[in-house]
């Protein structure tokens, strides 16, 4: 593997890094590993849930109060848990119905960086965009920012799906988006901003009002050591999706309605890698559609088990109403699983001709695509071959790391330019 011009000391910030669900933890794990393989020293500063890192990078825990832990979400901490004013701020913001973690993590990370500014050559923020990030350049540290997609898009979709008090609650929850837009505009002046697709870049320009030309594209990768086709036969009629089960933007409700239509004529079963809220909308929809014996929810799978599941399915689906990139889509493709995806966000850009594409939110069209693939082994084989080749050609983590390290070098050069000019 080619080593870059010089080893760098990288602080990679991630306010939460769930290991097996959601893109942030996956991104941090693979990028940090490949940066270390290039010869860089990488420290991952993360709040809970912490990432599962591979050998090479170092995890530096930056603990929050963990107010959204799965076993006890929206909890009120005991008095002895409070360590400082940031902890108090985190709880107070949570009490108002807003989401505090991007802000409070950025303040804790800035405090850590202030004490250790001599230990790093560059700071890379992963989608946090909290106000504390604005203090990083003042420490004399170059800054690189990743925005996988602007959360303002999620906000619009969820508000459109909500009614009454739920709409007010969603609006309050997403109040941090205004902060992220402001910080993104300032971060773009301090150093490179990276996103993962042309679609996401256009949305960042529009929603966060960044200057055109200020955002670079570095696509994400997939670990083909783990996600790959298997020699064993696929489970007949098995459909799989990886999605947050209760988030409207992920389109699980649309998929459930489509599966209900197909299940009246064909023996199909759906596995959703995600966890619905107890007695929530998703569970009620499963009951209303009489799908209890056709749908299985399986959250939090370790990566080897997830990869085996994806490779065992006859059909994979990404029914999202929006995606800035979609790591699950690439993981399905790497598994050689024929994919049906929405014509939404970056999905057409990511999948190319290696997936059957349907209008987002259209259960009838999705059901028709599922029937076609279910009934045609030849079409499934064709899409499987196209998907595997596309992954090998376009989506590799070593290339992601090399491109990201090049942005680090650019940020460092830009940061030093005023110093050199002043010295002259």
WOSUL-V913462 format. One record per backbone hydrogen bond with DSSP energy under -1.0 kcal/mol. CO is the residue of the C=O (numbers start at 1). NH is the residue of the N-H. Records with the same first field share a line. If there is no record, write none. Layout:
# WOSUL-V913462
CO->NH + NH
This chain:
# WOSUL-V913462
8->41
9->121 + 122
10->43
11->124
12->45
13->126
14->47
23->27
24->28
25->29
26->30
27->31
28->32
29->33
30->34
31->35
32->36
33->37
34->38
35->40
36->39
41->10
42->58
43->12
44->60
45->14
46->62
49->17
58->44
60->46
66->69
67->74 + 75
69->72
78->81
79->82
84->88
85->89
86->90
87->91
88->92
89->93
90->94
91->95
92->96
93->98
94->97
100->104
101->105
102->106
103->107
104->108
105->109
106->110
107->111
108->112
109->113
110->114
111->115
116->119
122->11
123->144
124->13
125->146
130->133
131->134
132->135
133->136
136->139 + 141
137->140
142->123
144->125
145->194
146->127
150->153
151->155
152->156
153->157
154->158
155->159
156->160
157->161
158->162
163->166
164->168
165->169
166->170
167->171
168->172
169->173
170->174
172->175
174->177
175->178
176->180
177->181
178->182
179->183
180->184
181->185
182->186
183->187
184->188
187->191
192->145
193->216
194->147
195->218
197->201
198->202
199->203
200->204
201->205
202->206
203->207
204->208
211->214
216->195
222->224
223->226 + 227
235->238
237->269
238->314 + 315
239->271
240->317
241->273
244->247
247->250
248->251
249->321
251->255
252->256
253->257
254->258
255->259
256->260
257->261
258->262
259->263
262->265 + 266
266->268
269->239
270->296
271->241
272->274 + 298
273->243
277->280
280->284
281->285
282->286
283->287
284->288
285->289
286->291
287->290
291->294 + 295
294->270
296->272
302->306
303->307
304->308
305->309
306->310
307->311
312->235
315->240
316->340
318->342
323->346
326->330
327->331
328->332
329->333
330->334
331->335
332->337
333->336
338->316
339->356
340->318
341->358
342->344
344->347
346->350
347->351
348->352
351->354
356->341
358->343
359->362
362->366
363->367
364->368
365->369
366->370
367->371
368->372
369->373
370->374
371->375
376->380
377->381
378->382
379->383
380->384
381->385
382->386
383->387
384->388
385->389
386->390
387->391
388->392
389->393
390->394
391->395
396->400
397->401
398->402
399->403
400->404
401->405
402->406
403->407
404->408
405->409
406->410
407->411
408->412
409->413
410->414
411->415
412->416
413->417
416->420
417->421
418->422
419->423
420->424
